[in-house]
Amino acid sequence: MNDSGALLPWLVIREDDNGNRYRVGRYSTRAEAQKVADSLEDRGHKQLYWIERLGQDSTAGRTGTRN
């Protein structure tokens, strides 16, 4: 059995205007996750997107800004 967390440790997280958080996807590299988060932000949505590594404090990997 594979531990998918070891293969896809990078998460893209979205937070909406009400503070609800959702996992958008899991990725194998930080660069891949950042590219997805940047792409979503570029669409002009008002949600906040950030990346974090599995097992990491949820505030440490925030890279996005609310549009």
VEXDO-535485 format. One record per atom (N, C-alpha, C): residue number from 1; x, y, z. Coordinates in steps of 0.05 Angstrom, whole numbers. Example, Ala and Ser with C-alpha at 12.3 -4.5 7.8 and 13.67 -1.06 7.14 Angstrom:
residues 2
R	1	264	-114	156
R	1	246	-90	156
R	1	264	-66	156
R	2	257	-45	142
R	2	273	-21	143
R	2	258	1	157
This chain:
residues 67
R	1	17	-24	0
R	1	0	0	0
R	1	18	25	0
R	2	12	44	-17
R	2	27	69	-19
R	2	15	90	0
R	3	33	106	12
R	3	24	129	28
R	3	23	152	9
R	4	0	160	-1
R	4	-2	181	-21
R	4	8	208	-10
R	5	8	212	16
R	5	19	236	28
R	5	48	240	22
R	6	63	218	20
R	6	91	220	14
R	6	96	227	-16
R	7	77	219	-33
R	7	80	225	-62
R	7	69	253	-69
R	8	49	262	-55
R	8	36	287	-60
R	8	34	304	-35
R	9	57	314	-25
R	9	57	327	1
R	9	48	357	0
R	10	46	369	-23
R	10	39	397	-25
R	10	10	401	-31
R	11	-3	418	-15
R	11	-32	423	-17
R	11	-36	452	-26
R	12	-57	456	-42
R	12	-67	483	-48
R	12	-93	485	-32
R	13	-95	506	-15
R	13	-118	511	2
R	13	-131	536	-6
R	14	-158	536	-5
R	14	-173	560	-12
R	14	-190	568	13
R	15	-190	594	19
R	15	-207	604	41
R	15	-227	624	29
R	16	-253	620	34
R	16	-272	638	23
R	16	-277	661	42
R	17	-295	679	34
R	17	-301	703	49
R	17	-312	698	77
R	18	-323	674	81
R	18	-334	666	107
R	18	-315	652	125
R	19	-290	649	116
R	19	-270	635	132
R	19	-269	605	128
R	20	-286	594	110
R	20	-286	565	105
R	20	-262	558	88
R	21	-249	536	95
R	21	-225	528	81
R	21	-230	502	67
R	22	-218	499	43
R	22	-222	476	26
R	22	-196	468	13
R	23	-191	442	11
R	23	-167	433	-3
R	23	-174	432	-33
R	24	-160	447	-49
R	24	-164	448	-78
R	24	-151	424	-91
R	25	-126	417	-83
R	25	-112	395	-95
R	25	-87	389	-80
R	26	-75	366	-88
R	26	-49	357	-76
R	26	-30	354	-99
R	27	-4	361	-94
R	27	16	362	-115
R	27	42	351	-105
R	28	59	342	-123
R	28	84	329	-116
R	28	106	349	-109
R	29	105	373	-121
R	29	125	393	-115
R	29	113	420	-106
R	30	129	435	-92
R	30	120	461	-84
R	30	115	479	-108
R	31	133	477	-128
R	31	130	494	-152
R	31	104	488	-166
R	32	97	463	-168
R	32	72	456	-181
R	32	47	467	-166
R	33	48	464	-140
R	33	26	475	-123
R	33	25	505	-125
R	34	48	518	-125
R	34	48	548	-127
R	34	37	557	-154
R	35	43	542	-175
R	35	33	549	-202
R	35	3	548	-203
R	36	-9	527	-190
R	36	-38	525	-189
R	36	-50	547	-173
R	37	-39	553	-149
R	37	-49	574	-132
R	37	-48	601	-147
R	38	-26	606	-160
R	38	-23	632	-175
R	38	-43	633	-197
R	39	-47	611	-211
R	39	-67	611	-233
R	39	-95	617	-223
R	40	-102	605	-201
R	40	-129	610	-189
R	40	-132	639	-181
R	41	-111	650	-169
R	41	-112	679	-160
R	41	-114	697	-184
R	42	-101	690	-206
R	42	-101	707	-230
R	42	-128	708	-243
R	43	-146	690	-237
R	43	-173	690	-248
R	43	-190	712	-235
R	44	-181	724	-214
R	44	-196	746	-202
R	44	-216	738	-181
R	45	-215	713	-172
R	45	-233	705	-151
R	45	-226	720	-125
R	46	-246	723	-108
R	46	-241	738	-83
R	46	-232	720	-60
R	47	-228	694	-66
R	47	-218	676	-45
R	47	-188	679	-42
R	48	-179	670	-19
R	48	-150	670	-12
R	48	-140	642	-18
R	49	-118	639	-33
R	49	-105	614	-39
R	49	-78	613	-27
R	50	-69	590	-17
R	50	-42	587	-8
R	50	-34	558	-10
R	51	-9	553	-6
R	51	1	526	-7
R	51	12	519	20
R	52	11	493	27
R	52	24	484	51
R	52	32	455	47
R	53	52	446	62
R	53	61	419	61
R	53	47	403	82
R	54	40	378	75
R	54	27	361	95
R	54	43	361	121
R	55	29	363	143
R	55	42	363	169
R	55	53	390	178
R	56	50	410	161
R	56	60	437	167
R	56	38	454	180
R	57	46	472	197
R	57	27	491	209
R	57	12	505	187
R	58	-15	508	189
R	58	-31	518	168
R	58	-26	547	161
R	59	-12	562	177
R	59	-6	590	171
R	59	22	594	159
R	60	39	574	161
R	60	67	577	152
R	60	70	577	122
R	61	53	564	107
R	61	56	562	79
R	61	39	581	63
R	62	26	600	75
R	62	9	619	61
R	62	25	636	42
R	63	16	636	17
R	63	30	652	-2
R	63	11	670	-18
R	64	-14	666	-15
R	64	-34	681	-30
R	64	-43	706	-16
R	65	-58	722	-32
R	65	-70	746	-21
R	65	-99	747	-30
R	66	-116	759	-15
R	66	-144	762	-22
R	66	-146	783	-44
R	67	-159	775	-66
R	67	-162	794	-89
R	67	-185	813	-84
